Amino acid sequence: SGKAIKESSTALPSFSLPSGFYDGESIHLEINITDPESVIYYTLDGSLPTINSTVYEGPLTFKNKSNEENVLSNITGIVPKSNFTPSVKVNKANVIRAMAKLSDGTMTDVVSGIYFVGLDKDKLYGDNPVISIITDPANLFDYENGIYNLGKGYDDWIKEDPERADYDNYKVQANYSKKGKEGERPATIEYIPGNNRTAAFSHNLGLRLKGKGTRYQQQKSFKLISREEYGKKNINYELIPGNVRSDGQGLVNKYKVFNLRNGGNDSEFAKMRDNVIQDLAGNPFFETQQYDICVVYIDGEYWGLYNIYEEYNDHYIANNYDIDNKNVIVIKDYKVEAGEDNDIELFNELKKFLTETDMSIPRNYAKAQKIFDVEGYAWYSAMYVYLYVFDGWYFGGNWAMWRAREADPSVPKADGKWRMMMYDTEYSTDFKRMFINALCDVKNIIYNGEKTNEAIHKLTEMIAPLSEEHILRNGPTWALDYPEPVFRDQVKKFVVWMNHRQEVFMSQIEKDFNFKPAVNVTITSNNFKKGGFVVNNGWTKFEEEYQGEYFTENMIEVTAKPAKGRRIRSWRLNNCRYVKQKSNTVSFYPRKGCTVTIDFK
């Protein structure tokens, strides 16, 4: 019964209607099969059919189930110290799973479907996709083998030391703590695109919980893994619309693993912090995760808002760079996530070199640049410092980095350099300058107030119409009386925090490096139709006047980008201490009232 659905099989049961949303009070569903002597068995609760299940004898009538009592949503024992269940009847759909015993006595694989009857998808969810997860409820909620609940794992843990009952939730061990294959259960997903009412694909895969702290939340995150043992090795679909490959060569249209994330530490608040941060941080130096907002149903019951995220692993690198996944090493939290066990030695060699070598010596720093993406490290570090990420690398929490084991000169980033790794080291002069400028540019460019507020506003208008249904299903309890106003209030707090970082960040750098107060720098062009510029080796090309704050003690760079057929006539620097010009790049120390004008011809 755990076998995959084989598309090539002619003996599978099939449904007369595709999974999806249907108007009206009811629909009639037939189950067909080519073997006239076969017997079809089916279930309507997500469990796998057996020969003891209901025998199909004729068309089934499905209606809107939303007024029926909650089933899975009413299960308690999901988190410690809480028995929260929704006070409303959640929206529901009809799920069906069927298999057949053929005339030769063999059993077919299981097919699954979901039917939303009388629910207006456009009104409820707009252009957001809907993902249905169908799995035997026991896989999630069984006392011994469930992965979504406290269960036996929690009771056994408490028996070892009854005082643990008073522990904070993040310390608790329970059924939901299971990881790896031990915590993986078979499931089927049906994906209904935002611009359609019927499913684009159905896929059998492995279902796990995802994350650390989110496991003890009411709404938990999922990792979904394609494996040949369930069916296909990959989902061949543009699961995240507009997700451009990291090498810029088209869209990602193949996923081995993806995550359904509940919002992480922001799950019960604005539910968008990571989305905004990832949106604005896209860059050519280190990986950022693309996402799409979606609605999830589990065994036909509304489960809440989620974000579809890519998973960092060897297949992610392979799908984004055309690097053989067998040649990829991924290290997460000091462990080999992908690769061979002895790859940890390569990581340890790098760690030892960076932490025990004096990087102020030029030859040591030059060696570091050959084995480690120093510039990407500067940008990544600067963003974490600006955002004050508590569970990032500075605080010993989540981080990931990768490299190609064997260099491949035909692929730009398969050069064998480690990327995205953070350690405290002695600064070289060059790195210190690069890092300080990255700090300034994170504040001035990446998370500047206007751009950040626009990104937050855009996501607010996407999530707000969905917030009431989500909060009534998942809580928190203090938000139940005024769900959408509470959501908007949490967004305002996020805006205030981001704006406050804009106000205080430069003074913090000033204190850390014993600098004088930052000065405003203006960079412009005589005619932006003739060319623009880039600041400090960044990736944003400016085609209008730019203003940002920098420090008089730290040299900055501006690179001119002439339009096709244009050249640089001259540079005009006022209140700046000129250092050098190399090709189209000018280096200088700013002073109060610093302006740089590029004269194109």
C-alpha angles and dihedrals in degrees: 000000000000092000121115128261105259110212091201093057113109093191099064122114112251133199122234092225129044118242112269149082121325131188123224135049097288147000132206118228126196126196113213134188133175095229105082092195095054125109118224121211124191144179131203101200103065095263119128114262120242134179086274092060126098114295115232111239104160147336116329122223116221123193137176103292096188094105092055120099118276114256114176092023089060095056111114131197092071097124134015120269094009137087096183117166126168115268091213133062105259123223113272141193134198115259124193134183122187141180134170139222105222126219090258090057098253122129122233126224118268122265122199137199142173128209124194105198121191094358116124105223095191093050095044103038109009112204095338117119122245121221120198117202113198117188137141103280088229088066088067107026110024111127094234105024106025118116100198100058143061092248128143092332090065096043092050091048091052092047089059090059119001091199087071088078087080095050120119113264095251090063095052122115116207144140087289090061092073112118138183120016090335088066098041122106131181117256143160124227128200114199118206111188121229092245096049141056099216132062119275093201146351119218136183115218148141119281124208136162115257132214139018114255094026092067092078093050124100091243110045132198124244137213115207119199129192114217135170089236088067097037125277127031094226143017103244099203139098091256092171108042114228094012101155117204115253090245090053093241101132132295129322105252101163127067127183093176134011135173133226101210123196094208096275114230087355093057095110096036132044092337091208110075096106091043093055093044093049093044093056097038099063107136143149096246106065137009123272123185122246119213147181128208114239143167119239131207122189117205089339099311124112108253104177146253118327138172119232106224135179116245119233107234141113092285090054090056091044093051093046101042108019090243114148105257089222087064094053127099118195120185120194122183092342093309132105105255093174130009134040126326093246091055086087086074090062088053093047090052090055092045092052093047094049097043100040101037126085103241092190087077106089097222091053092049090047090054091049090054090056096053102029134046095241096175092050088049091054093052094043092049092047092054093050091049092049094048093042091223108196097195095043129101096285089063098040096256135111120352137139137194137176147190140178108259093216118032116244111193091197091067116061099221097034088089096119094251119138113240131199102017126141131202138149108254139160107271122244111217091248094049092047090055092046093047095049091049090048089053090052094046093048087058098037101040117010099043101019112156100250095047093045093049090050091052092048092048091051093052092042091059090049096048103034096075088052097043100086096056091044096049094045088054100042108017143183092218093224090062099049098095096053107017103166096039089050090050091051090048090055089051090053089054089052090051091049091051094050092046091048090054088056090054101046105027100087092049089053092054088046091057095042094053098030092241131157116254114292119261129217116254122198121199122185146150134235089234123005091199085069097048151320137213147233125226122224098342090301125150100239113098109207118215095173136045114299130204126187142154121253139163125258090221095058125071116231132194136218122194118200118222109198118201118247110295093013132110139190114267097182148325123240115202120184123185091000130116105231115221109171148320123228116181106308095343125096123194124202147150112244126229132190109300093016115176129177121194123187114208110207124190 
